Every structure is written in structure tokens, then in C-alpha cells.
Amino acid sequence: MLDTVNERLARALAAASREPLAARLMLATKTQSVETLREVVSLGEHFFGENRVQELVPKVDAMKDLDITWHFIGHLQTNKVKDVIGRVQCIQSVDRLSLVEALESECTKRSTTLDVMIEVNTSFEASKHGCHPDEVERLIDAVVSRPALRITGFMTIGALSDDETVVRRGFSMLRQIRDRFDAAHGTKSELSMGMSHDLEWAVAEGSTIVRVGTAVFGERT
């Protein structure tokens, strides 16, 4: 299934007239065992995203001998920040001021810095986390003013819909937010959007990271 997903990604990039390496595959590791993850590392995959702190900690600690880039992609409670910093290269799910403050405080204590992404709820679905698009600028300002934090991109979860127009509208919205940020700051930021069911639509809208679990590992139990 891993080969199939990599082929889907390659075809999506070609269809969008984008470079072959313009988007990367991140494996979403939720509920997957260390043994399974070691197996996919042996197949050449080294970019993982974890949703749950209680799963992240033992997985990262058990796989320190491997060259893996870990991102945290789930909703992060402020009281769990201390468990995540030092174990991941980036937190993609920064969506509120209280989390920004907690991250800055913990990084300052440790004399370290952290890459973050702003999570935006572009589908406006109540079941999804992420800041409202109207709050993005305020949240960006809060992060930019914290010396220990660096914005490297923006993340969203596609609308729960089979309608391509609806799903792509949300992805397009995030791309426009990213483009405005890059224009203002002279940066080239990531777009983390697209999962097993909608990665082609995300790539068509400019995604640089697709987060795939089910299509690689099968349905979660």
C-alpha cells in the first residue's frame, strides 16, 4: 500500500504540473506499533506525524536509534507541551494563543527553539480544531513576537465531503493565507494538507506535505 500511495502522490504532482519532489509524504502514525514503524523506515520512509502525546512519547523514545523526522499533528493540550518539546521537530497544530504562550515558556526554560505551523479550520466544521480564518493574523503576530518560535507553514484538515469543489475551497483558502504570510515576511512556507481520501485535491491546490495513515497502514482498529 505504501507504493500505491507514493504512486498516487507522483501522479497528483504530475497532473498539477508540479515538480516531482514538490510535496512530501508524511506517515500518520496514530495506533501504529513501533514494529510497524520500524518496518516502514526500512522501506525508506523517515517522515512521521503523531496525533497523540501518549503515543508519541513511547514511540519516539523507542526509535531514537533511527533517523526520523517527527511532527506533532494532533490537538495539543497546554499541560502536555513539556512532553512534546524535545521529541519533535515541528508542531503543526498551533491554533490558539494559550498554546503559543505555553510553547514559548517551555522553550525558554530549555533554551531551545521550535518550528510551528498554524492550524486553520478552513472547513468551518465544529468537529475540527484549528483557529478561525479571521483569527489567523492575530495568531501569526503572537507567534512572530515570540523569539523561541518560528512559523514554517500552515496546516488544515479537509472538509468532510465527497464534493471536490467544497474540499478544494478549504485548501485554496489555506494556500491564500500562506501566500499572504510569505509575501509579508519574505519566506517560503509549507502547506500541510491532504490525507488518504483527498490528497490529490490537496496537491492540486499546492500542498507540500500530505499526511497519510489509512491508505498506507489500513483501517485503524
Backbone as CSV, one residue per row, in Angstrom:
resi,resn,N_x,N_y,N_z,CA_x,CA_y,CA_z,C_x,C_y,C_z
1,MET,0.825,-1.214,0.000,0.000,0.000,0.000,0.856,1.260,0.000
2,LEU,2.063,1.151,0.571,2.960,2.305,0.567,3.325,2.706,-0.863
3,ASP,3.626,1.710,-1.678,3.951,2.002,-3.083,2.780,2.673,-3.790
4,THR,1.575,2.210,-3.500,0.380,2.776,-4.125,0.218,4.246,-3.780
5,VAL,0.444,4.594,-2.497,0.309,5.982,-2.064,1.388,6.849,-2.710
6,ASN,2.615,6.353,-2.766,3.679,7.117,-3.414,3.380,7.340,-4.894
7,GLU,2.773,6.340,-5.529,2.374,6.490,-6.933,1.255,7.513,-7.075
8,ARG,0.292,7.486,-6.159,-0.783,8.490,-6.180,-0.213,9.894,-6.052
9,LEU,0.737,10.051,-5.148,1.340,11.367,-4.937,2.086,11.821,-6.192
10,ALA,2.827,10.913,-6.791,3.570,11.261,-8.009,2.628,11.648,-9.140
11,ARG,1.537,10.904,-9.297,0.570,11.212,-10.357,-0.112,12.551,-10.105
12,ALA,-0.433,12.821,-8.829,-1.096,14.083,-8.487,-0.187,15.270,-8.791
13,LEU,1.094,15.141,-8.477,2.041,16.215,-8.769,2.172,16.435,-10.270
14,ALA,2.243,15.346,-11.014,2.351,15.460,-12.474,1.105,16.111,-13.061
15,ALA,-0.063,15.700,-12.557,-1.323,16.247,-13.066,-1.437,17.743,-12.790
16,ALA,-0.802,18.195,-11.696,-0.840,19.610,-11.334,0.331,20.389,-11.937
17,SER,1.111,19.704,-12.781,2.293,20.317,-13.420,3.261,20.861,-12.380
18,ARG,3.441,20.088,-11.304,4.386,20.466,-10.256,5.595,19.546,-10.291
19,GLU,6.687,19.979,-9.703,7.916,19.182,-9.677,7.702,17.893,-8.883
20,PRO,8.411,16.807,-9.240,8.216,15.504,-8.581,8.419,15.528,-7.065
21,LEU,9.260,16.415,-6.560,9.535,16.467,-5.123,8.873,17.666,-4.450
22,ALA,7.876,18.251,-5.105,7.239,19.465,-4.569,6.375,19.192,-3.345
23,ALA,5.973,17.936,-3.144,5.191,17.569,-1.956,5.758,16.283,-1.373
24,ARG,5.766,16.236,-0.038,6.318,15.074,0.663,5.216,14.262,1.339
25,LEU,5.476,12.980,1.469,4.559,12.086,2.173,4.962,12.007,3.644
26,MET,4.032,12.383,4.506,4.199,12.164,5.939,3.310,10.997,6.342
27,LEU,3.863,10.033,7.053,3.068,8.905,7.521,2.454,9.239,8.874
28,ALA,1.133,9.185,8.942,0.404,9.434,10.189,0.433,8.151,11.014
29,THR,1.056,8.225,12.179,1.417,7.012,12.915,0.422,6.603,14.001
30,LYS,-0.681,7.313,14.111,-1.651,7.021,15.179,-2.053,5.554,15.172
31,THR,-1.960,4.906,16.322,-2.300,3.496,16.600,-1.310,2.491,16.005
32,GLN,-0.277,2.954,15.322,0.681,2.013,14.728,1.770,1.642,15.739
33,SER,2.181,0.391,15.699,3.183,-0.105,16.641,4.587,0.304,16.227
34,VAL,5.498,0.271,17.171,6.907,0.552,16.885,7.434,-0.424,15.840
35,GLU,7.009,-1.674,15.929,7.473,-2.682,14.972,7.053,-2.322,13.549
36,THR,5.810,-1.885,13.395,5.317,-1.486,12.070,6.086,-0.277,11.557
37,LEU,6.334,0.672,12.432,7.036,1.882,12.017,8.489,1.584,11.654
38,ARG,9.118,0.684,12.377,10.481,0.288,12.015,10.504,-0.361,10.628
39,GLU,9.453,-1.084,10.325,9.376,-1.735,9.015,9.296,-0.703,7.896
40,VAL,8.474,0.345,8.078,8.369,1.346,7.014,9.632,2.195,6.909
41,VAL,10.345,2.357,8.028,11.642,3.034,7.944,12.600,2.228,7.080
42,SER,12.552,0.923,7.225,13.427,0.055,6.410,13.078,0.142,4.930
43,LEU,11.857,0.610,4.619,11.424,0.781,3.231,11.727,2.186,2.709
44,GLY,12.353,3.001,3.563,12.801,4.309,3.100,11.984,5.503,3.564
45,GLU,11.002,5.268,4.458,10.178,6.371,4.951,10.712,6.864,6.295
46,HIS,10.938,8.180,6.405,11.547,8.735,7.612,10.807,9.966,8.134
47,PHE,9.606,10.213,7.639,8.870,11.431,7.983,7.538,11.030,8.601
48,PHE,7.424,11.202,9.928,6.265,10.716,10.669,5.532,11.852,11.370
49,GLY,4.213,11.706,11.478,3.386,12.643,12.228,2.516,11.891,13.219
50,GLU,2.526,12.318,14.466,1.744,11.649,15.511,0.684,12.587,16.072
51,ASN,-0.500,12.048,16.328,-1.644,12.814,16.823,-1.737,12.865,18.342
52,ARG,-1.217,11.863,19.008,-1.473,11.720,20.438,-0.172,11.742,21.237
53,VAL,-0.139,12.566,22.271,1.057,12.664,23.105,1.365,11.324,23.754
54,GLN,0.327,10.621,24.217,0.551,9.353,24.910,1.122,8.282,23.991
55,GLU,0.965,8.464,22.684,1.603,7.546,21.734,2.951,8.075,21.276
56,LEU,3.048,9.386,21.149,4.296,9.988,20.678,5.467,9.645,21.582
57,VAL,5.296,9.814,22.877,6.410,9.674,23.818,7.066,8.298,23.730
58,PRO,6.323,7.198,23.871,6.994,5.894,23.800,7.551,5.567,22.415
59,LYS,6.894,6.031,21.366,7.386,5.745,20.015,8.711,6.448,19.747
60,VAL,8.758,7.732,20.040,9.995,8.477,19.811,11.121,7.903,20.654
61,ASP,10.827,7.628,21.911,11.870,7.125,22.805,12.378,5.750,22.384
62,ALA,11.490,4.932,21.801,11.884,3.576,21.395,12.598,3.544,20.051
63,MET,12.570,4.672,19.324,13.141,4.688,17.977,14.231,5.740,17.823
64,LYS,14.873,6.075,18.931,15.923,7.097,18.897,17.117,6.680,18.054
65,ASP,17.258,5.391,17.832,18.397,4.898,17.050,18.195,5.107,15.549
66,LEU,17.005,5.529,15.149,16.693,5.704,13.734,16.626,7.180,13.365
67,ASP,16.920,7.476,12.113,16.886,8.850,11.606,15.461,9.162,11.152
68,ILE,14.666,9.709,12.070,13.263,10.001,11.794,12.983,11.474,12.095
69,THR,12.243,12.110,11.220,11.729,13.453,11.486,10.303,13.310,12.008
70,TRP,10.086,13.759,13.229,8.770,13.670,13.858,8.097,15.039,13.893
71,HIS,6.830,15.079,13.491,5.991,16.258,13.687,4.818,15.851,14.571
72,PHE,4.331,16.782,15.376,3.099,16.541,16.120,1.958,17.174,15.348
73,ILE,0.906,16.401,15.058,-0.157,16.871,14.168,-1.542,16.844,14.812
74,GLY,-1.616,16.500,16.095,-2.915,16.430,16.762,-3.164,17.632,17.660
75,HIS,-4.346,17.680,18.237,-4.687,18.760,19.172,-3.805,18.621,20.404
76,LEU,-3.133,19.694,20.762,-2.169,19.650,21.866,-2.671,20.456,23.054
77,GLN,-2.819,19.778,24.187,-3.195,20.453,25.423,-1.968,21.148,26.004
78,THR,-2.170,22.292,26.619,-1.020,23.048,27.120,-0.242,22.286,28.192
79,ASN,-0.926,21.438,28.967,-0.220,20.705,30.024,0.608,19.539,29.493
80,LYS,0.527,19.286,28.187,1.323,18.217,27.576,2.493,18.775,26.753
81,VAL,2.619,20.080,26.714,3.669,20.716,25.914,5.051,20.201,26.311
82,LYS,5.273,20.034,27.619,6.590,19.621,28.101,6.984,18.236,27.601
83,ASP,5.993,17.409,27.276,6.280,16.054,26.789,6.598,16.025,25.300
84,VAL,6.189,17.069,24.597,6.350,17.097,23.143,7.632,17.809,22.715
85,ILE,7.908,18.943,23.354,9.126,19.692,23.015,10.346,18.828,23.332
86,GLY,11.250,18.773,22.382,12.426,17.930,22.527,12.272,16.593,21.838
87,ARG,11.033,16.244,21.500,10.792,14.987,20.803,10.391,15.185,19.343
88,VAL,9.954,16.381,18.986,9.521,16.631,17.609,10.268,17.826,17.017
89,GLN,10.364,17.837,15.703,10.997,18.958,15.010,9.999,20.096,14.768
90,CYS,8.705,19.757,14.763,7.695,20.764,14.464,6.359,20.368,15.085
91,ILE,5.613,21.357,15.539,4.230,21.157,15.968,3.345,21.841,14.937
92,GLN,2.539,21.042,14.221,1.725,21.583,13.129,0.386,22.131,13.584
93,SER,0.023,21.893,14.832,-1.353,22.140,15.271,-1.474,23.314,16.236
94,VAL,-0.715,24.372,15.996,-0.815,25.560,16.843,-2.051,26.352,16.423
95,ASP,-3.017,26.478,17.328,-4.319,27.023,16.940,-4.904,28.043,17.910
96,ARG,-4.132,28.418,18.957,-4.688,29.356,19.942,-3.556,30.004,20.731
97,LEU,-3.863,31.158,21.288,-2.858,31.949,21.992,-2.313,31.227,23.214
98,SER,-3.164,30.544,23.966,-2.691,29.866,25.182,-1.632,28.818,24.855
99,LEU,-1.754,28.177,23.708,-0.752,27.187,23.306,0.550,27.872,22.901
100,VAL,0.432,28.978,22.186,1.625,29.764,21.818,2.398,30.147,23.080
101,GLU,1.688,30.634,24.079,2.333,31.066,25.320,3.001,29.897,26.040
102,ALA,2.340,28.744,26.053,2.906,27.570,26.723,4.150,27.071,25.997
103,LEU,4.116,27.079,24.680,5.269,26.639,23.893,6.457,27.566,24.105
104,GLU,6.205,28.870,24.053,7.274,29.842,24.266,7.884,29.692,25.659
105,SER,7.040,29.515,26.662,7.520,29.383,28.035,8.418,28.168,28.200
106,GLU,7.975,27.032,27.662,8.756,25.794,27.810,10.054,25.856,27.013
107,CYS,9.999,26.430,25.824,11.216,26.575,25.013,12.223,27.488,25.714
108,THR,11.739,28.555,26.319,12.615,29.485,27.030,13.290,28.799,28.206
109,LYS,12.534,27.994,28.945,13.101,27.239,30.069,14.242,26.346,29.614
110,ARG,14.092,25.784,28.416,15.082,24.814,27.914,16.136,25.455,27.022
111,SER,16.040,26.757,26.829,16.964,27.476,25.935,17.002,26.829,24.554
112,THR,15.816,26.571,24.019,15.706,25.947,22.706,14.708,26.712,21.853
113,THR,14.646,26.354,20.584,13.678,26.954,19.664,12.834,25.849,19.038
114,LEU,11.730,26.232,18.423,10.795,25.244,17.895,10.139,25.748,16.625
115,ASP,10.044,24.884,15.625,9.275,25.181,14.422,7.807,24.861,14.675
116,VAL,6.929,25.730,14.203,5.492,25.504,14.372,4.765,25.816,13.071
117,MET,3.588,25.242,12.940,2.662,25.590,11.878,1.363,26.072,12.512
118,ILE,0.700,26.977,11.840,-0.596,27.464,12.294,-1.685,26.574,11.702
119,GLU,-2.508,25.970,12.568,-3.621,25.147,12.087,-4.858,26.029,11.937
120,VAL,-5.457,25.960,10.753,-6.614,26.792,10.443,-7.804,25.890,10.102
121,ASN,-8.950,26.190,10.668,-10.166,25.442,10.353,-10.816,26.064,9.116
122,THR,-10.403,25.593,7.949,-10.903,26.173,6.702,-12.210,25.541,6.235
123,SER,-12.663,24.503,6.929,-13.939,23.877,6.569,-15.084,24.440,7.405
124,PHE,-14.726,25.144,8.484,-15.700,25.716,9.427,-16.559,24.635,10.087
125,GLU,-16.038,23.406,10.161,-16.763,22.311,10.807,-16.445,22.303,12.298
126,ALA,-17.486,22.237,13.112,-17.318,22.311,14.567,-16.509,21.148,15.121
127,SER,-16.488,20.035,14.411,-15.776,18.850,14.887,-14.261,18.966,14.714
128,LYS,-13.806,19.986,13.998,-12.378,20.112,13.706,-11.731,21.218,14.554
129,HIS,-10.472,20.990,14.895,-9.691,22.004,15.583,-9.099,22.963,14.551
130,GLY,-8.417,23.983,15.040,-7.829,24.989,14.171,-8.460,26.339,14.442
131,CYS,-7.675,27.380,14.284,-8.229,28.713,14.514,-9.138,29.112,13.352
132,HIS,-10.064,29.999,13.620,-10.932,30.531,12.564,-10.072,31.373,11.624
133,PRO,-10.348,31.333,10.328,-9.549,32.133,9.389,-9.451,33.612,9.763
134,ASP,-10.495,34.146,10.387,-10.463,35.555,10.792,-9.451,35.825,11.913
135,GLU,-9.034,34.747,12.615,-8.113,34.897,13.745,-6.662,34.629,13.362
136,VAL,-6.424,34.263,12.108,-5.076,33.848,11.698,-4.051,34.956,11.899
137,GLU,-4.362,36.147,11.445,-3.386,37.230,11.524,-2.988,37.520,12.968
138,ARG,-3.962,37.498,13.849,-3.676,37.740,15.267,-2.774,36.649,15.838
139,LEU,-3.025,35.406,15.436,-2.215,34.293,15.926,-0.808,34.346,15.326
140,ILE,-0.712,34.705,14.065,0.603,34.872,13.441,1.415,35.914,14.201
141,ASP,0.805,37.043,14.494,1.505,38.108,15.220,1.999,37.614,16.578
142,ALA,1.170,36.794,17.233,1.554,36.270,18.547,2.765,35.361,18.445
143,VAL,2.820,34.541,17.401,3.954,33.622,17.231,5.206,34.401,16.829
144,VAL,5.052,35.298,15.882,6.200,36.057,15.376,6.865,36.860,16.493
145,SER,6.085,37.291,17.471,6.634,38.090,18.568,7.336,37.227,19.622
146,ARG,7.273,35.908,19.477,7.941,35.003,20.430,9.255,34.521,19.827
147,PRO,10.392,34.904,20.390,11.696,34.577,19.797,11.979,33.078,19.683
148,ALA,11.375,32.279,20.536,11.680,30.848,20.536,10.898,30.068,19.475
149,LEU,9.913,30.727,18.845,9.050,30.022,17.897,9.257,30.554,16.482
150,ARG,9.181,29.644,15.508,9.344,30.036,14.113,8.245,29.394,13.275
151,ILE,7.481,30.202,12.553,6.426,29.674,11.690,7.056,29.114,10.413
152,THR,6.818,27.823,10.176,7.345,27.195,8.959,6.236,26.814,7.981
153,GLY,4.977,27.015,8.385,3.900,26.668,7.468,2.535,26.740,8.112
154,PHE,1.556,26.205,7.378,0.155,26.234,7.790,-0.465,24.867,7.530
155,MET,-1.395,24.482,8.378,-1.997,23.153,8.293,-3.516,23.247,8.350
156,THR,-4.190,22.346,7.632,-5.638,22.232,7.751,-6.056,20.801,7.490
157,ILE,-7.294,20.485,7.880,-7.927,19.197,7.584,-9.064,19.471,6.616
158,GLY,-9.108,18.720,5.536,-10.107,18.942,4.502,-11.524,18.729,5.005
159,ALA,-12.456,19.385,4.354,-13.870,19.238,4.705,-14.316,17.788,4.571
160,LEU,-15.219,17.390,5.436,-15.772,16.035,5.394,-16.843,15.991,4.309
161,SER,-16.389,15.862,3.069,-17.295,15.923,1.923,-16.683,15.176,0.749
162,ASP,-17.538,14.626,-0.102,-17.073,13.998,-1.345,-17.115,14.979,-2.507
163,ASP,-17.505,16.199,-2.219,-17.620,17.227,-3.249,-16.255,17.898,-3.433
164,GLU,-15.639,17.676,-4.577,-14.306,18.215,-4.818,-14.264,19.728,-4.667
165,THR,-15.290,20.401,-5.147,-15.321,21.861,-5.061,-15.286,22.336,-3.621
166,VAL,-16.052,21.671,-2.752,-16.113,22.043,-1.340,-14.759,21.815,-0.661
167,VAL,-14.178,20.653,-0.899,-12.907,20.321,-0.243,-11.794,21.237,-0.732
168,ARG,-11.737,21.445,-2.037,-10.665,22.279,-2.583,-10.810,23.747,-2.181
169,ARG,-12.033,24.177,-1.906,-12.226,25.555,-1.448,-11.463,25.801,-0.152
170,GLY,-11.516,24.840,0.767,-10.785,24.966,2.025,-9.285,24.949,1.822
171,PHE,-8.809,24.070,0.936,-7.376,24.007,0.656,-6.896,25.300,-0.010
172,SER,-7.703,25.825,-0.909,-7.363,27.074,-1.576,-7.277,28.225,-0.569
173,MET,-8.189,28.208,0.402,-8.190,29.246,1.427,-6.870,29.225,2.207
174,LEU,-6.403,28.028,2.574,-5.157,27.931,3.318,-3.981,28.403,2.464
175,ARG,-3.999,28.046,1.184,-2.923,28.489,0.293,-2.863,30.016,0.230
176,GLN,-4.020,30.645,0.173,-4.047,32.112,0.121,-3.524,32.726,1.424
177,ILE,-3.856,32.098,2.548,-3.330,32.555,3.844,-1.809,32.432,3.845
178,ARG,-1.308,31.287,3.397,0.142,31.071,3.336,0.819,32.077,2.412
179,ASP,0.206,32.307,1.247,0.811,33.228,0.279,0.908,34.644,0.836
180,ARG,-0.126,35.072,1.560,-0.082,36.406,2.166,1.022,36.487,3.223
181,PHE,1.155,35.444,4.007,2.203,35.408,5.035,3.583,35.476,4.391
182,ASP,3.802,34.651,3.366,5.110,34.629,2.711,5.434,35.968,2.055
183,ALA,4.426,36.587,1.454,4.644,37.888,0.808,5.042,38.944,1.841
184,ALA,4.459,38.855,3.021,4.728,39.847,4.061,6.057,39.619,4.766
185,HIS,6.503,38.345,4.804,7.684,38.016,5.599,8.878,37.539,4.768
186,GLY,8.705,37.463,3.452,9.811,37.030,2.606,10.216,35.593,2.847
187,THR,9.247,34.748,3.154,9.517,33.344,3.464,8.931,32.431,2.388
188,LYS,9.219,31.154,2.521,8.639,30.134,1.642,8.125,29.012,2.539
189,SER,6.862,29.106,2.918,6.302,28.240,3.949,5.625,27.000,3.377
190,GLU,5.510,26.002,4.242,4.876,24.734,3.884,3.354,24.850,3.946
191,LEU,2.701,23.947,3.214,1.259,23.750,3.305,1.022,22.280,3.636
192,SER,0.604,22.009,4.865,0.324,20.644,5.282,-1.177,20.404,5.143
193,MET,-1.555,19.750,4.064,-2.988,19.496,3.824,-3.131,18.334,2.859
194,GLY,-4.189,17.559,3.079,-4.422,16.369,2.279,-4.118,15.120,3.074
195,MET,-5.080,14.177,3.045,-4.909,12.903,3.732,-5.269,11.773,2.758
196,SER,-5.523,10.607,3.293,-5.703,9.426,2.440,-6.761,9.629,1.361
197,HIS,-7.863,10.282,1.717,-9.013,10.360,0.823,-9.007,11.572,-0.094
198,ASP,-8.169,12.567,0.201,-8.254,13.802,-0.588,-6.889,14.372,-0.973
199,LEU,-5.856,13.529,-0.950,-4.513,14.058,-1.193,-4.361,14.640,-2.592
200,GLU,-5.057,14.063,-3.593,-4.947,14.587,-4.955,-5.469,16.018,-5.035
201,TRP,-6.589,16.290,-4.373,-7.167,17.640,-4.391,-6.253,18.611,-3.662
202,ALA,-5.624,18.144,-2.573,-4.706,18.998,-1.820,-3.473,19.341,-2.652
203,VAL,-2.927,18.352,-3.335,-1.753,18.593,-4.180,-2.092,19.572,-5.300
204,ALA,-3.284,19.437,-5.861,-3.712,20.354,-6.919,-3.779,21.794,-6.419
205,GLU,-4.011,21.959,-5.095,-4.096,23.299,-4.509,-2.779,23.760,-3.887
206,GLY,-1.722,22.970,-4.052,-0.405,23.424,-3.629,0.174,22.804,-2.374
207,SER,-0.425,21.746,-1.859,0.096,21.108,-0.653,1.560,20.716,-0.827
208,THR,2.340,20.884,0.254,3.731,20.430,0.237,3.960,19.257,1.182
209,ILE,2.973,18.983,2.043,3.022,17.820,2.926,1.645,17.175,2.940
210,VAL,1.559,15.888,2.590,0.302,15.157,2.728,0.470,14.162,3.877
211,ARG,-0.529,14.100,4.762,-0.466,13.302,5.973,-1.326,12.047,5.782
212,VAL,-0.689,10.914,5.564,-1.425,9.711,5.176,-1.198,8.584,6.179
213,GLY,-2.300,8.013,6.660,-2.225,6.872,7.556,-2.973,5.679,6.998
214,THR,-4.298,5.816,6.891,-5.156,4.697,6.494,-4.758,4.082,5.158
215,ALA,-4.438,4.903,4.172,-4.121,4.380,2.836,-2.820,3.590,2.826
216,VAL,-1.977,3.780,3.843,-0.725,3.024,3.940,-0.871,1.835,4.876
217,PHE,-1.436,2.081,6.059,-1.481,1.055,7.090,-2.782,0.259,7.140
218,GLY,-3.809,0.713,6.428,-5.118,0.080,6.508,-5.983,0.772,7.555
219,GLU,-7.238,0.374,7.639,-8.164,0.978,8.599,-7.665,0.768,10.021
220,ARG,-7.787,1.812,10.848,-7.363,1.714,12.238,-8.335,0.846,13.029
221,THR,-7.786,0.147,14.024,-8.629,-0.689,14.874,-8.807,-0.012,16.222
